[in-house]
Amino acid sequence: MRQPSVTARRVAAASVSLIVAAGAAACGPKDNDAKSSGGDAKPHKGGTLTVLNRNPQEDFDPARLYTSGGGNVPSLVFRTLTTRNRENGAAGAEVVPDLATDTGRPSENATVWTYTLKKGLKYEDGTAITSADIKYGIERSFAAELSGGAPYLRDWLIGGADYQGPYKDKKGLDSIETPDDLTIVFHLNKPEGEFPYLATQTQFAPVPKAKDTGTKYEEHPVSSGPYKVVKNENDGERLTLERNTHWSASTDAERKAYPDKIDVRSGLDSSVINQRLSSSQGTDAAAVTTDTNLGPAELAKVTGDKALASRVGTGHFGYTNYLAFNPKVKPFDNPKVRQAISYAVDRTSVINAAGGSSLAEPATTYLPNQKSFGYTPYDLFPAGASGNAAKAKELLAEAGYKNGLSITLTHSNSKDFETSPEIATAIQDALKKAGITVKLQGLEENDYSDKITTAKTEPGLFLAHWGADWPSGGPFLAPIFDGRQIVKDGANFNTGFLDDKSVNDEIDAINKLTDLDEAAKRWGALDKKIGEQALTVPLFHPVYKRLYGEGVKNIVISDWTGVLDISQVAVK
């Protein structure tokens, strides 16, 4: 997942996306483990599930969606070759088959991936889903007018960099072959052992060419999942989904599809959403949210009410908030200055500024603290709970700043508890104890995003965050630390401008691995190696706390998304 502040579609996302924090995952619902299977009430079919969200489900076209694991609401309509395992906790971070019979068969050193579709797959109109439909759905995502989805296919597929989509190039991509109706073969320009993860993105949803209406397709996309779109108002602000009678549970082990109808209502204020879920009056008793967390004040109120506390789902999405250095800007070109700041940080005050320990966990590693990412514990510049000012001063003296120094910290003015003034002020106060005077530069969100992702304007020190496109170290480390991904003219995420051949080579070596457990171990070791260069200061990993209505059952929260999976819930 790209940085949520830069790519709005990333739902923690997520929406996950992407964002996609709006669809955005380490242990399922800690506060309500007894509820994770629906308590004493066995889930049953029927009823209407209401979804109360802040952000509208814009661009409801599989080509344009940027989601993690297929997203939340989107995955009710769009099935893909693979999908996320719909289980609580760590088991939910696994990739499993969806339309395909398995997660893919690699060959030629993971540069060729072959999938076979299950038999009997049908669209909402009863016609058969074929491999050609999946190929066409992917090719649509290359069209400029349908941009917005994950960028990997353009980078990974042979010929992808120059392909302009089926509207301009009717010949299609030769690197995607469909020898028969049930077989699809992908030819990549480099080894990619994590291709099964990519195949969970909505770009892999089948689209029947005869039903493609271009930019209007989002108004009524043809369903391959358990629900179909019967109404899409105000660009995704109000979505009404009803059962796709041609969907068969015998071909879909992941989606439970208990409710008869899904009513998605967006454009609501966060406080209104949480108040309605808290009260659970009328239809709100059977309501959930996929993009609205409890804030510190709301959480305090909920914690004091046993009945409400039993309706809070807790999850962890692969996401890290951190301080980023630009070593091209003095004094951050000096490693000892970067190390000094690493020692000086007071993570307790930062976490308090982020809403408290219930909403944030301290981070000393760049990778999130989940097994699927290859999490390897390390603390290279131990600051303790409240910072190590003495060690910071010692390093500053060695760097030639025995009388301290003055620096600027750039942050966003958004009240997001991540890159906001509260976090910046906590950093400012901690560094002052080490003799570092910090001037705060607050920018409006758009200006902030543009400044920190433009190589020529990137400040020397700023608040940043990164979320996962899927639960692995690859999409976490490569965009930030692979020197070949430095972008001089355009959106650049390699904030430390690291171009280390040994790091680049190790990224390539891990990408060749199809044993994802072995790959995870290597990602963890690489994280520690990169961490030694002090190009970032990991601050905290967010914790998601979300209310759901009193009539909602079968709560499942995975380490992939960190939020309630609406494909699993039942309502009274």
C-alpha positions in Angstrom: 0.0 0.0 0.0 1.2 3.4 -0.8 1.4 6.0 1.8 -2.2 6.8 2.8 -1.6 10.6 2.9 -0.3 10.4 -0.6 -2.7 7.9 -2.2 -6.1 8.5 -0.8 -7.3 5.1 -2.1 -5.0 3.3 0.3 -7.6 1.9 3.0 -6.4 1.0 6.0 -6.3 1.0 3.8 -7.5 0.5 5.0 -10.6 0.8 2.5 -6.9 -1.1 1.8 -6.5 -0.1 0.2 -5.7 0.5 -0.1 -7.3 3.3 2.8 -7.5 2.3 2.0 -7.1 2.7 5.4 -10.7 2.4 4.7 -10.6 -1.2 3.9 -7.5 -1.7 5.9 -4.5 -5.9 10.3 -1.6 -8.7 15.3 -4.3 -10.7 16.8 -7.9 -10.3 15.9 -10.4 -8.9 18.4 -8.6 -8.9 21.8 -11.4 -7.2 23.6 -14.1 -9.5 22.4 -12.6 -12.9 21.7 -15.9 -14.5 22.9 -17.7 -12.5 20.2 -15.4 -13.5 17.4 -17.5 -16.5 16.5 -20.8 -14.7 17.3 -21.0 -15.4 21.0 -23.8 -17.9 21.8 -25.9 -17.0 18.7 -25.3 -19.1 15.7 -25.0 -16.9 12.6 -27.8 -17.3 10.1 -28.8 -16.0 6.7 -31.1 -13.1 6.2 -31.6 -9.4 7.1 -29.9 -6.2 6.0 -26.4 -5.2 7.0 -25.9 -1.4 7.1 -22.4 0.0 6.6 -21.8 3.5 8.0 -18.7 5.2 6.5 -17.0 8.5 6.2 -15.5 8.0 2.7 -17.7 7.1 -0.3 -16.7 4.0 -2.2 -15.6 6.0 -5.2 -14.3 4.4 -8.5 -16.3 1.2 -7.9 -14.5 -0.3 -10.9 -12.1 -3.2 -10.3 -9.5 -1.6 -12.5 -9.5 1.6 -10.5 -9.7 0.3 -7.0 -6.5 0.2 -4.9 -7.3 -2.3 -2.2 -5.4 -4.7 0.1 -6.6 -8.3 -0.3 -9.5 -7.2 -2.5 -10.8 -4.7 -0.1 -13.9 -5.0 2.1 -17.0 -3.9 0.3 -15.4 -4.5 -3.1 -14.7 -8.2 -2.3 -18.4 -8.8 -1.9 -18.8 -8.1 -5.6 -15.4 -8.8 -7.1 -13.8 -12.2 -6.8 -10.2 -12.6 -7.8 -7.7 -15.4 -8.6 -6.6 -15.5 -5.0 -7.9 -13.8 -1.9 -7.1 -13.3 1.8 -7.9 -16.0 4.3 -11.0 -14.9 6.2 -9.8 -16.0 9.6 -9.0 -14.2 12.9 -5.4 -13.1 13.6 -2.3 -14.5 12.0 -4.2 -17.2 10.0 -5.9 -14.3 8.2 -2.6 -13.1 6.8 -2.4 -16.1 4.5 -3.3 -16.0 0.8 -5.7 -18.6 -0.4 -7.4 -19.6 -3.7 -10.5 -17.8 -4.8 -11.6 -18.2 -8.5 -8.5 -20.4 -9.0 -8.0 -23.9 -7.8 -4.8 -23.0 -6.0 -2.6 -19.9 -5.3 -0.7 -20.4 -8.5 2.0 -22.7 -10.0 5.4 -21.0 -10.5 7.9 -22.0 -13.1 11.0 -20.7 -14.8 12.3 -19.3 -11.6 9.0 -17.6 -10.6 8.8 -15.6 -13.9 5.9 -17.7 -15.1 2.7 -18.2 -13.1 -0.1 -20.5 -14.1 -3.6 -20.6 -12.7 -6.6 -22.9 -13.4 -10.1 -21.7 -12.7 -12.6 -23.6 -10.7 -15.5 -25.2 -12.8 -19.0 -23.8 -12.6 -18.1 -20.1 -11.9 -20.8 -17.7 -13.0 -21.6 -14.0 -13.3 -24.7 -12.4 -11.9 -26.5 -13.0 -15.3 -25.7 -16.7 -15.2 -23.0 -16.7 -17.9 -19.7 -18.5 -17.4 -16.6 -16.8 -16.1 -13.6 -17.6 -18.3 -9.9 -17.0 -18.2 -10.3 -14.6 -21.1 -12.5 -12.4 -18.8 -9.7 -12.2 -16.2 -7.2 -11.3 -18.9 -9.5 -8.6 -20.2 -10.1 -7.3 -16.7 -6.4 -6.9 -16.1 -5.8 -5.2 -19.5 -8.5 -2.6 -18.7 -6.5 -1.5 -15.7 -3.8 -0.3 -18.1 -6.2 2.2 -19.7 -5.4 5.8 -18.7 -9.1 6.6 -18.1 -9.3 3.7 -15.6 -6.1 4.5 -13.7 -5.8 4.3 -9.9 -5.2 0.6 -9.1 -2.0 -1.0 -7.8 1.0 -0.3 -10.1 2.6 -3.7 -9.9 1.3 -5.3 -13.1 2.7 -2.4 -15.2 6.1 -3.1 -13.6 6.0 -6.9 -13.5 4.3 -8.1 -16.7 6.4 -8.3 -19.9 5.3 -5.4 -22.1 3.4 -3.9 -19.3 5.4 -0.6 -19.2 4.3 0.4 -22.7 0.8 -1.1 -22.9 -2.0 1.4 -23.1 -5.0 -0.8 -22.4 -7.6 -2.6 -24.7 -9.3 0.6 -25.9 -6.2 1.8 -27.7 -4.5 -1.6 -28.2 -7.1 -4.3 -29.1 -4.3 -6.9 -29.6 -3.9 -7.1 -25.8 -0.9 -8.2 -23.7 1.0 -11.2 -25.1 2.4 -11.8 -21.6 -1.0 -13.0 -20.5 -2.0 -16.3 -22.2 -5.4 -18.1 -22.1 -4.9 -21.4 -23.8 -8.4 -22.5 -22.8 -11.4 -21.2 -20.8 -10.0 -22.4 -17.5 -6.3 -21.6 -17.8 -4.4 -18.3 -17.5 -0.6 -17.9 -17.7 1.4 -14.8 -16.7 4.9 -14.1 -18.0 6.9 -11.7 -15.8 10.0 -9.8 -16.6 11.6 -10.8 -13.3 11.1 -13.4 -10.6 8.2 -12.5 -8.3 7.6 -15.1 -5.6 4.8 -13.0 -4.1 2.6 -13.0 -7.2 -0.1 -14.9 -5.3 -0.5 -11.9 -3.1 -0.8 -9.5 -6.1 -3.5 -11.8 -7.5 -5.8 -10.7 -4.6 -6.0 -7.2 -6.0 -9.3 -6.3 -7.8 -7.5 -5.9 -11.1 -7.7 -9.7 -11.2 -11.5 -9.7 -11.1 -13.1 -11.0 -14.3 -14.8 -8.4 -16.6 -16.9 -9.7 -19.6 -15.8 -7.7 -22.6 -19.3 -7.4 -24.0 -20.6 -5.7 -20.8 -17.7 -3.3 -20.5 -19.0 0.3 -20.5 -15.7 2.0 -19.9 -15.8 4.8 -17.3 -19.4 4.0 -16.6 -18.8 0.4 -15.7 -18.5 1.4 -12.0 -22.2 2.2 -12.0 -23.1 -1.4 -12.5 -20.1 -3.7 -12.6 -20.9 -7.3 -13.4 -20.7 -9.3 -10.2 -18.6 -12.5 -9.8 -19.1 -12.4 -6.0 -22.0 -13.2 -3.6 -23.6 -9.7 -4.1 -24.5 -7.5 -7.1 -24.8 -3.8 -7.3 -28.4 -2.7 -7.7 -27.9 1.0 -6.9 -24.8 3.3 -6.9 -25.7 6.9 -6.0 -23.5 10.0 -5.9 -20.3 8.3 -7.0 -20.4 5.6 -4.3 -21.9 7.6 -1.5 -24.8 5.2 -1.3 -24.4 1.6 -2.5 -27.1 -1.0 -2.4 -26.0 -4.6 -2.8 -28.4 -7.6 -3.1 -27.7 -11.3 -3.5 -26.2 -12.6 -6.7 -28.3 -15.7 -7.1 -25.8 -17.3 -9.5 -23.0 -17.2 -6.9 -22.4 -20.6 -5.4 -20.9 -21.2 -1.9 -19.6 -24.5 -3.3 -17.0 -22.5 -5.3 -16.3 -19.9 -2.6 -14.9 -21.1 0.7 -14.1 -17.6 2.0 -17.3 -15.5 1.8 -20.1 -16.4 4.1 -22.7 -14.0 2.6 -25.2 -14.2 5.5 -27.2 -11.0 5.0 -29.7 -10.7 2.1 -28.8 -7.1 1.5 -25.9 -4.7 2.1 -26.7 -1.0 2.5 -23.6 1.2 2.3 -24.1 4.8 3.5 -21.1 7.2 3.3 -20.3 10.9 3.7 -21.0 10.7 7.4 -19.0 12.5 10.2 -16.9 10.2 12.4 -18.7 11.3 15.6 -22.0 10.6 14.0 -21.0 7.1 12.9 -19.7 6.1 16.4 -22.8 7.6 18.0 -25.1 5.7 15.8 -23.2 2.4 16.4 -23.1 3.1 20.1 -26.9 3.7 20.3 -27.7 0.8 18.0 -31.2 2.1 17.4 -33.4 0.6 14.6 -31.4 -0.4 11.6 -28.2 0.8 13.3 -28.3 -2.4 15.5 -27.3 -4.3 12.4 -24.6 -1.8 11.3 -20.8 -1.7 11.0 -18.1 0.7 9.7 -15.2 -0.2 7.5 -13.3 3.1 7.8 -14.0 4.8 11.1 -12.0 4.2 14.3 -12.8 5.2 17.8 -10.9 8.3 18.9 -9.3 8.7 22.3 -12.3 10.5 23.9 -14.8 8.0 22.4 -12.7 5.1 23.5 -12.5 6.4 27.1 -16.3 6.5 27.2 -16.7 3.0 25.6 -14.2 1.5 28.0 -16.3 2.5 31.0 -19.4 0.8 29.6 -19.2 -3.1 29.7 -22.0 -3.5 27.1 -20.3 -1.1 24.6 -16.8 -2.5 25.3 -18.1 -6.0 24.3 -18.9 -4.5 20.8 -15.4 -3.2 20.1 -13.3 -5.0 17.5 -9.6 -4.7 17.9 -7.2 -5.2 15.0 -3.7 -4.5 13.7 -3.0 -3.6 10.1 0.6 -3.8 8.7 1.4 -0.1 9.1 4.3 2.0 10.6 4.4 5.6 11.6 8.0 7.0 11.6 10.3 10.0 11.4 12.0 10.2 8.0 15.4 11.7 7.3 16.7 13.2 4.0 20.5 12.6 4.3 21.0 15.1 1.4 20.0 17.9 3.8 22.4 19.1 6.5 22.9 18.1 9.3 21.1 14.9 8.5 23.9 13.9 6.2 25.8 13.0 9.4 24.8 9.5 10.6 25.6 10.5 14.2 23.0 13.2 14.1 20.4 10.8 12.8 21.4 8.3 15.6 21.2 11.1 18.2 17.7 11.9 17.2 16.8 8.2 17.3 18.0 8.0 20.9 16.3 11.2 21.9 12.8 10.2 20.8 10.3 9.7 23.7 7.9 7.1 22.4 5.7 7.3 25.4 4.8 10.9 24.7 4.4 10.1 21.0 2.0 7.3 21.8 0.1 9.6 24.2 -0.2 12.1 21.3 -1.5 9.4 19.0 -4.3 8.6 21.4 -2.8 6.4 24.0 -1.5 2.9 24.3 -4.9 1.4 23.3 -4.6 3.0 19.9 -0.8 2.8 19.3 2.0 0.4 20.1 5.7 1.5 20.2 7.9 0.6 17.2 11.6 0.1 17.1 11.6 -1.9 13.8 10.5 -0.5 10.5 8.6 -3.7 9.6 5.3 -4.2 11.5 5.4 -6.6 14.5 3.6 -9.4 12.7 5.0 -12.8 11.6 3.9 -12.5 8.0 6.1 -9.5 7.5 9.1 -11.4 8.9 9.2 -9.3 12.0 12.6 -9.6 13.7 12.8 -7.7 17.0 15.6 -5.2 17.2 16.3 -1.9 18.9 19.5 -0.5 17.5 19.3 2.9 19.2 17.6 2.1 22.5 15.8 5.1 23.8 13.8 3.4 26.5 10.2 4.4 27.2 11.0 8.1 27.4 14.1 8.8 25.4 17.9 8.7 26.1 18.9 12.4 26.1 22.3 11.7 27.6 23.3 9.3 24.8 21.9 11.7 22.2 24.0 14.6 23.6 27.1 12.3 23.5 26.5 11.6 19.8 25.8 15.2 18.9 29.2 16.2 20.5 30.9 13.5 18.4 29.2 15.0 15.4 30.5 18.4 16.2 27.4 19.9 17.9 28.4 19.9 21.5 26.3 23.0 22.1 23.3 21.4 20.4 21.7 22.3 17.1 18.5 23.7 15.5 16.5 21.8 13.0 13.0 21.9 11.3 10.4 19.1 11.5 7.8 19.1 8.8 4.3 17.7 9.5 0.8 17.8 8.3 -1.9 20.0 9.9 -4.4 17.2 9.5 -5.8 15.9 12.8 -5.0 12.3 12.0 -3.0 11.3 15.1 -0.2 10.2 12.8 1.6 13.1 11.1 -0.3 15.8 12.9 0.8 18.7 15.2 0.3 16.7 18.3 2.9 14.1 17.2 5.2 16.8 16.0 5.0 18.6 19.3 5.8 15.4 21.3 9.0 15.0 19.1 9.9 18.7 19.6 9.6 18.4 23.4 11.7 15.2 23.6 14.5 16.5 21.4 14.7 19.7 23.4 16.0 17.6 26.4 18.9 16.5 24.2 19.8 20.1 23.3 18.1 20.0 19.9 15.8 22.9 19.1 13.0 21.9 16.8 11.1 24.4 14.7 7.8 23.0 13.5 6.6 23.5 9.9 3.0 22.5 9.5 1.5 22.2 6.1 -2.0 21.6 4.7 -2.4 18.0 3.6 -2.0 18.4 -0.1 1.0 20.7 0.3 2.5 18.3 2.8 2.1 15.3 0.5 3.5 17.1 -2.4 6.5 18.3 -0.5 7.6 15.0 1.1 7.2 13.0 -2.1 9.0 15.3 -4.4 12.7 14.6 -4.5 13.6 18.3 -5.1 11.5 19.6 -2.2 11.8 16.8 0.3 12.6 18.3 3.7 15.4 17.1 6.0 13.1 15.7 8.7 9.4 14.9 8.5 6.7 12.7 9.8 5.7 9.8 7.5 3.9 6.5 7.5 3.6 3.4 5.3 1.0 0.7 5.0 1.1 -2.7 3.3 -0.4 -3.7 0.0 -0.2 -7.2 1.4 1.2 -8.7 4.6 4.8 -9.2 3.6 8.1 -7.4 3.9 8.3 -6.9 0.1 5.8 -4.1 -0.4 7.0 -2.5 2.8 10.8 -2.4 2.3 11.2 -2.2 -1.5 9.3 1.1 -2.2 11.2 2.9 0.6 14.7 1.4 0.4 15.3 0.0 -3.1 17.6 2.4 -4.9 16.1 1.6 -8.3 12.8 3.0 -7.1 14.1 6.5 -6.5 12.0 8.8 -8.6 13.6 12.2 -9.4 10.6 13.6 -11.3 7.4 12.3 -9.8 6.2 10.7 -6.6 9.2 9.4 -4.7 8.9 7.2 -1.6 12.6 6.3 -1.1 12.8 9.2 1.3 16.4 8.4 2.4 17.6 8.1 -1.2 19.2 4.8 -0.3 20.8 3.1 -3.2 22.9 0.3 -1.7 23.8 -2.5 -4.1 23.8 -5.1 -1.3 20.2 -4.0 -0.3 19.0 -4.0 -3.9 20.6 -7.4 -4.5 19.0 -8.9 -1.4 15.6 -7.6 -2.5 16.0 -9.3 -5.8 17.1 -12.5 -4.1 14.1 -12.6 -1.8 11.7 -11.9 -4.6 12.8 -15.1 -6.3 11.6 -17.2 -3.3 8.2 -18.9 -3.6 8.5 -20.2 0.0 6.8 -17.2 1.7 7.9 -18.3 5.2 11.5 -18.3 4.1 11.1 -15.0 2.4 9.6 -13.5 5.5 12.7 -14.4 7.5 14.9 -12.8 4.9 12.8 -9.6 4.9 13.2 -9.4 8.7 17.0 -9.7 8.5 17.1 -7.0 5.7 15.0 -4.7 7.9 17.6 -4.9 10.6 20.4 -4.3 8.2 18.8 -1.2 6.7 17.9 0.0 10.2 21.6 0.3 11.1 21.8 3.3 8.7 19.3 5.2 10.8 17.4 6.6 7.8 14.1 6.4 9.7 13.0 6.4 13.4 10.1 4.0 13.8 7.6 5.5 16.2 4.5 3.4 16.5 2.1 0.9 14.9 -1.6 2.0 15.0 -4.2 -0.2 16.7 -7.7 -0.1 15.2 -10.7 0.0 17.6 -14.1 -0.1 15.9 -17.6 -0.4 17.2 -20.3 -2.5 15.6 -24.0 -2.7 16.2 -25.5 -4.9 18.9 -27.2 -7.1 16.3 -24.0 -8.0 14.4 -22.6 -11.5 14.8 -19.6 -13.6 13.7 -16.9 -11.0 14.0 -13.7 -11.9 12.1 -10.6 -9.5 12.2 -7.5 -10.7 10.4 -3.9 -9.6 10.5 -4.3 -8.8 6.8 -6.8 -6.0 7.1 -7.0 -5.2 10.8 -10.8 -4.5 10.6 -14.0 -6.4 10.7 -14.5 -8.5 7.6 -18.1 -7.8 6.3 -18.0 -11.0 4.2 -18.3 -12.9 7.4 -20.8 -11.1 9.5 -24.4 -12.1 10.2 -27.2 -9.9 11.5 -30.3 -10.6 13.6 
